[in-house]
Amino acid sequence: MRRTLFALALVVALAASALAVRASAQGPLPKSVTVGTNPAGTVYFALASGIAKVVSGAAGYQMVVQPHAGTSTMLPLINSGEMEFGIQNGVDLWLAYRGPAHQIGGRNPFAHSPNVRLVMRGAPLMVGLLVRKESPIKNVHDVKGKRFTGEYRAHLAVWYNMFGHLASAGLTWSDVKVVPVNTVNDGVDALLQGRADVTQHALNSAKVKEADAAVGVRHISDDCSPHGEARMKKAVPGYYPRIVKPGAITGVVEDTCVVAYDTYFFAGKAVPDQVVEAALKAVWEGGEQLVPIHPMFKEWTQDRAVDPDASIPYHPGAVRFYKERNVWKSGMDQIQQKLLAVNP
């Protein structure tokens, strides 16, 4: 009996020692980290603010939101280690991670960012074309020949959004009169100022609510027919159509087809594992706190976190977290290695 108790005590002591060594090797948690995202007024800014609030309350360090004009200005900072975390979409990250040799729509304007790593796949972002409420434009087929915001020099993700909208109807940039803007918010301003007939924004964003209060706006449908869906997915891999119903979404006055694509909570490769695990644990367990912050958090669920179709590799801290909870399913190791091989 004494030998059994002694052996058990020895096992417990060795386990505690191993944990202490692991914690010591990893080092102390930082006092604060930053999470980069899009400008104030965008949905991603709201999501980053919610995640920062939950992480700051549970991870053992503060998370500070740092808005940027768009992906093109934020990703290089995370890639270089100047910022720790980010909220962005999987399509932009696919392009940035793979580099300029890989293109969508004949372009890839993002700086090569081989050091970005996925922490958690979140909810799908839904974006819809936007017109003034009194506009005669009813759907994407009606935008031909109209003043259509484009270029998005500081917010390159939105160029792909607009490209995808057009593609669903079999249209191209040559079919519209391009109104150059810098960011997605600038596009809505162009609509309000009468310089554009059509723009776009994320559903239920603060900017759309402001525009609706100012002049009245509504979202119009993309082409969600089987042919329209095929054109959208071919134009921008990672996009898929969603039908949204009126009632709870500003500017949606009838069943409306919009573009959907996945949101990623991600980090730089150099961020220590325990920092990533602490943030992930806070978000993983903080769903009830997140949902009241923004409607998109309703789909920010545990069962979406690990994705076999991920566009970038997972951070090793996230991999360990998911394995410990038995949600890193069979085949994910092979998928992870394939993704890492893109940037050996």
Rosetta blueprint (number, residue, H / E / L):
1 M L
2 R H
3 R H
4 T H
5 L H
6 F H
7 A H
8 L H
9 A H
10 L H
11 V H
12 V H
13 A H
14 L H
15 A H
16 A H
17 S H
18 A H
19 L H
20 A H
21 V H
22 R H
23 A H
24 S H
25 A H
26 Q H
27 G L
28 P L
29 L L
30 P L
31 K L
32 S E
33 V E
34 T E
35 V E
36 G E
37 T E
38 N L
39 P L
40 A L
41 G L
42 T L
43 V H
44 Y H
45 F H
46 A H
47 L H
48 A H
49 S H
50 G H
51 I H
52 A H
53 K H
54 V H
55 V H
56 S H
57 G H
58 A H
59 A L
60 G L
61 Y L
62 Q E
63 M E
64 V E
65 V E
66 Q E
67 P E
68 H L
69 A L
70 G L
71 T H
72 S H
73 T H
74 M H
75 L H
76 P H
77 L H
78 I H
79 N H
80 S H
81 G L
82 E L
83 M L
84 E L
85 F E
86 G E
87 I E
88 Q E
89 N E
90 G H
91 V H
92 D H
93 L H
94 W H
95 L H
96 A H
97 Y H
98 R H
99 G L
100 P L
101 A L
102 H L
103 Q L
104 I E
105 G L
106 G L
107 R E
108 N L
109 P L
110 F L
111 A L
112 H L
113 S L
114 P L
115 N L
116 V E
117 R E
118 L E
119 V E
120 M E
121 R E
122 G E
123 A E
124 P E
125 L E
126 M E
127 V E
128 G E
129 L E
130 L E
131 V E
132 R E
133 K L
134 E L
135 S L
136 P L
137 I L
138 K L
139 N E
140 V H
141 H H
142 D H
143 V H
144 K L
145 G L
146 K L
147 R E
148 F E
149 T E
150 G E
151 E E
152 Y L
153 R L
154 A L
155 H L
156 L H
157 A H
158 V H
159 W H
160 Y H
161 N H
162 M H
163 F H
164 G H
165 H H
166 L H
167 A H
168 S H
169 A L
170 G L
171 L L
172 T L
173 W H
174 S H
175 D H
176 V L
177 K E
178 V E
179 V E
180 P E
181 V E
182 N L
183 T L
184 V H
185 N H
186 D H
187 G H
188 V H
189 D H
190 A H
191 L H
192 L H
193 Q L
194 G L
195 R L
196 A L
197 D L
198 V E
199 T E
200 Q E
201 H E
202 A E
203 L L
204 N L
205 S L
206 A H
207 K H
208 V H
209 K H
210 E H
211 A H
212 D H
213 A H
214 A H
215 V L
216 G L
217 V E
218 R E
219 H E
220 I E
221 S E
222 D L
223 D L
224 C L
225 S L
226 P H
227 H H
228 G H
229 E H
230 A H
231 R H
232 M H
233 K H
234 K H
235 A H
236 V L
237 P L
238 G L
239 Y L
240 Y E
241 P E
242 R E
243 I E
244 V E
245 K L
246 P L
247 G L
248 A L
249 I L
250 T L
251 G L
252 V L
253 V L
254 E L
255 D L
256 T E
257 C E
258 V E
259 V E
260 A E
261 Y E
262 D E
263 T E
264 Y E
265 F E
266 F E
267 A E
268 G E
269 K L
270 A L
271 V L
272 P L
273 D H
274 Q H
275 V H
276 V H
277 E H
278 A H
279 A H
280 L H
281 K H
282 A H
283 V H
284 W H
285 E H
286 G L
287 G H
288 E H
289 Q H
290 L H
291 V L
292 P L
293 I L
294 H L
295 P H
296 M H
297 F H
298 K H
299 E H
300 W L
301 T L
302 Q H
303 D H
304 R H
305 A L
306 V L
307 D L
308 P L
309 D L
310 A L
311 S L
312 I L
313 P L
314 Y E
315 H L
316 P H
317 G H
318 A H
319 V H
320 R H
321 F H
322 Y H
323 K H
324 E H
325 R L
326 N L
327 V L
328 W L
329 K L
330 S L
331 G L
332 M H
333 D H
334 Q H
335 I H
336 Q H
337 Q H
338 K H
339 L H
340 L H
341 A L
342 V L
343 N L
344 P L
